[in-house]
Amino acid sequence: MTQNPEPAKTQPVTPSRRDRLRPLELIVFSAVLGVFAGLIVLLTTREPLLAVIFLGIGFISSLVMVALVGLGGKPSAEDLEARKDLQSPDGKNWH
């Protein structure tokens, strides 16, 4: 059996600062929405435990919604090129 030649060395992909901080921005946005929900419940019911419960529910549900909206977005041109490379790295369909 012959061994496969070593793959060509590629330069590592370094995401921009904006791309690296994007997940943090989305989590902070979800946390703000959760705190808002918790404050509304605290100001209307004066029950701290119930406010904490709604804070958690608001955080988790907004995080899920933000993730779903992010998945539904159109991929960038760089992402489409990377997907083409994954489908056929040597010009042939290997899947």
Phi and psi in degrees as GROMACS dihedral restraints (atoms count N, CA, C in turn):
[ dihedral_restraints ]
;  ai    aj    ak    al  type     phi  dphi    fc
    3     4     5     6     1   -90.1    20    10
    4     5     6     7     1   150.1    20    10
    6     7     8     9     1   -87.8    20    10
    7     8     9    10     1   146.8    20    10
    9    10    11    12     1   -72.1    20    10
   10    11    12    13     1   141.9    20    10
   12    13    14    15     1   -65.5    20    10
   13    14    15    16     1   155.6    20    10
   15    16    17    18     1   -64.0    20    10
   16    17    18    19     1   140.9    20    10
   18    19    20    21     1   -67.2    20    10
   19    20    21    22     1   151.0    20    10
   21    22    23    24     1   -63.7    20    10
   22    23    24    25     1   138.9    20    10
   24    25    26    27     1   -75.5    20    10
   25    26    27    28     1   129.1    20    10
   27    28    29    30     1  -112.6    20    10
   28    29    30    31     1   153.9    20    10
   30    31    32    33     1   -74.8    20    10
   31    32    33    34     1   142.3    20    10
   33    34    35    36     1   -66.8    20    10
   34    35    36    37     1   145.8    20    10
   36    37    38    39     1   -82.5    20    10
   37    38    39    40     1   124.9    20    10
   39    40    41    42     1  -114.9    20    10
   40    41    42    43     1   109.7    20    10
   42    43    44    45     1   -69.7    20    10
   43    44    45    46     1   154.0    20    10
   45    46    47    48     1   -70.9    20    10
   46    47    48    49     1   167.6    20    10
   48    49    50    51     1   -61.5    20    10
   49    50    51    52     1   -38.1    20    10
   51    52    53    54     1   -62.7    20    10
   52    53    54    55     1   -41.8    20    10
   54    55    56    57     1   -66.4    20    10
   55    56    57    58     1   -35.4    20    10
   57    58    59    60     1   -71.9    20    10
   58    59    60    61     1   -33.3    20    10
   60    61    62    63     1   -89.0    20    10
   61    62    63    64     1    -8.3    20    10
   63    64    65    66     1   -56.9    20    10
   64    65    66    67     1   -47.0    20    10
   66    67    68    69     1   -61.5    20    10
   67    68    69    70     1   -37.4    20    10
   69    70    71    72     1   -64.3    20    10
   70    71    72    73     1   -40.2    20    10
   72    73    74    75     1   -60.8    20    10
   73    74    75    76     1   -41.7    20    10
   75    76    77    78     1   -68.2    20    10
   76    77    78    79     1   -37.9    20    10
   78    79    80    81     1   -68.0    20    10
   79    80    81    82     1   -41.2    20    10
   81    82    83    84     1   -64.7    20    10
   82    83    84    85     1   -40.4    20    10
   84    85    86    87     1   -59.8    20    10
   85    86    87    88     1   -43.4    20    10
   87    88    89    90     1   -66.5    20    10
   88    89    90    91     1   -37.2    20    10
   90    91    92    93     1   -65.0    20    10
   91    92    93    94     1   -39.6    20    10
   93    94    95    96     1   -63.4    20    10
   94    95    96    97     1   -42.1    20    10
   96    97    98    99     1   -64.6    20    10
   97    98    99   100     1   -38.0    20    10
   99   100   101   102     1   -65.9    20    10
  100   101   102   103     1   -42.2    20    10
  102   103   104   105     1   -64.3    20    10
  103   104   105   106     1   -39.3    20    10
  105   106   107   108     1   -60.1    20    10
  106   107   108   109     1   -45.7    20    10
  108   109   110   111     1   -63.8    20    10
  109   110   111   112     1   -42.1    20    10
  111   112   113   114     1   -63.5    20    10
  112   113   114   115     1   -40.2    20    10
  114   115   116   117     1   -66.2    20    10
  115   116   117   118     1   -40.0    20    10
  117   118   119   120     1   -61.4    20    10
  118   119   120   121     1   -44.5    20    10
  120   121   122   123     1   -68.1    20    10
  121   122   123   124     1   -40.1    20    10
  123   124   125   126     1   -64.0    20    10
  124   125   126   127     1   -41.8    20    10
  126   127   128   129     1   -72.3    20    10
  127   128   129   130     1   -24.6    20    10
  129   130   131   132     1   -92.7    20    10
  130   131   132   133     1   -30.9    20    10
  132   133   134   135     1  -111.4    20    10
  133   134   135   136     1   -19.7    20    10
  135   136   137   138     1    60.2    20    10
  136   137   138   139     1    26.8    20    10
  138   139   140   141     1  -110.7    20    10
  139   140   141   142     1   105.8    20    10
  141   142   143   144     1   -63.3    20    10
  142   143   144   145     1   -38.2    20    10
  144   145   146   147     1   -64.5    20    10
  145   146   147   148     1   -42.7    20    10
  147   148   149   150     1   -65.7    20    10
  148   149   150   151     1   -35.9    20    10
  150   151   152   153     1   -65.3    20    10
  151   152   153   154     1   -41.1    20    10
  153   154   155   156     1   -65.4    20    10
  154   155   156   157     1   -39.1    20    10
  156   157   158   159     1   -62.5    20    10
  157   158   159   160     1   -45.6    20    10
  159   160   161   162     1   -69.8    20    10
  160   161   162   163     1   -31.2    20    10
  162   163   164   165     1   -59.8    20    10
  163   164   165   166     1   -46.5    20    10
  165   166   167   168     1   -64.6    20    10
  166   167   168   169     1   -42.6    20    10
  168   169   170   171     1   -65.1    20    10
  169   170   171   172     1   -42.5    20    10
  171   172   173   174     1   -64.2    20    10
  172   173   174   175     1   -41.0    20    10
  174   175   176   177     1   -63.3    20    10
  175   176   177   178     1   -49.6    20    10
  177   178   179   180     1   -66.1    20    10
  178   179   180   181     1   -44.2    20    10
  180   181   182   183     1   -67.6    20    10
  181   182   183   184     1   -38.5    20    10
  183   184   185   186     1   -70.1    20    10
  184   185   186   187     1   -33.5    20    10
  186   187   188   189     1   -64.5    20    10
  187   188   189   190     1   -41.3    20    10
  189   190   191   192     1   -65.1    20    10
  190   191   192   193     1   -42.6    20    10
  192   193   194   195     1   -64.9    20    10
  193   194   195   196     1   -42.3    20    10
  195   196   197   198     1   -63.2    20    10
  196   197   198   199     1   -40.0    20    10
  198   199   200   201     1   -65.4    20    10
  199   200   201   202     1   -41.3    20    10
  201   202   203   204     1   -66.3    20    10
  202   203   204   205     1   -39.4    20    10
  204   205   206   207     1   -65.6    20    10
  205   206   207   208     1   -38.6    20    10
  207   208   209   210     1   -64.9    20    10
  208   209   210   211     1   -35.5    20    10
  210   211   212   213     1   -71.5    20    10
  211   212   213   214     1   -26.8    20    10
  213   214   215   216     1   -83.0    20    10
  214   215   216   217     1    -4.2    20    10
  216   217   218   219     1   -73.9    20    10
  217   218   219   220     1   160.7    20    10
  219   220   221   222     1   -77.6    20    10
  220   221   222   223     1   130.7    20    10
  222   223   224   225     1   -68.8    20    10
  223   224   225   226     1   151.4    20    10
  225   226   227   228     1   -74.9    20    10
  226   227   228   229     1   170.2    20    10
  228   229   230   231     1   -64.5    20    10
  229   230   231   232     1   -37.9    20    10
  231   232   233   234     1   -63.4    20    10
  232   233   234   235     1   -39.4    20    10
  234   235   236   237     1   -66.5    20    10
  235   236   237   238     1   -40.8    20    10
  237   238   239   240     1   -63.6    20    10
  238   239   240   241     1   -39.8    20    10
  240   241   242   243     1   -64.1    20    10
  241   242   243   244     1   -40.6    20    10
  243   244   245   246     1   -65.4    20    10
  244   245   246   247     1   -36.9    20    10
  246   247   248   249     1   -67.4    20    10
  247   248   249   250     1   -38.0    20    10
  249   250   251   252     1   -62.4    20    10
  250   251   252   253     1   -39.9    20    10
  252   253   254   255     1   -65.7    20    10
  253   254   255   256     1   -35.4    20    10
  255   256   257   258     1   -70.9    20    10
  256   257   258   259     1   -31.7    20    10
  258   259   260   261     1   -74.2    20    10
  259   260   261   262     1   -37.6    20    10
  261   262   263   264     1  -148.7    20    10
  262   263   264   265     1    85.0    20    10
  264   265   266   267     1   -68.0    20    10
  265   266   267   268     1   -27.6    20    10
  267   268   269   270     1  -110.3    20    10
  268   269   270   271     1    15.8    20    10
  270   271   272   273     1    91.8    20    10
  271   272   273   274     1    -5.1    20    10
  273   274   275   276     1  -118.7    20    10
  274   275   276   277     1   154.3    20    10
  276   277   278   279     1   -76.6    20    10
  277   278   279   280     1   116.3    20    10
  279   280   281   282     1  -108.3    20    10
  280   281   282   283     1     0.7    20    10
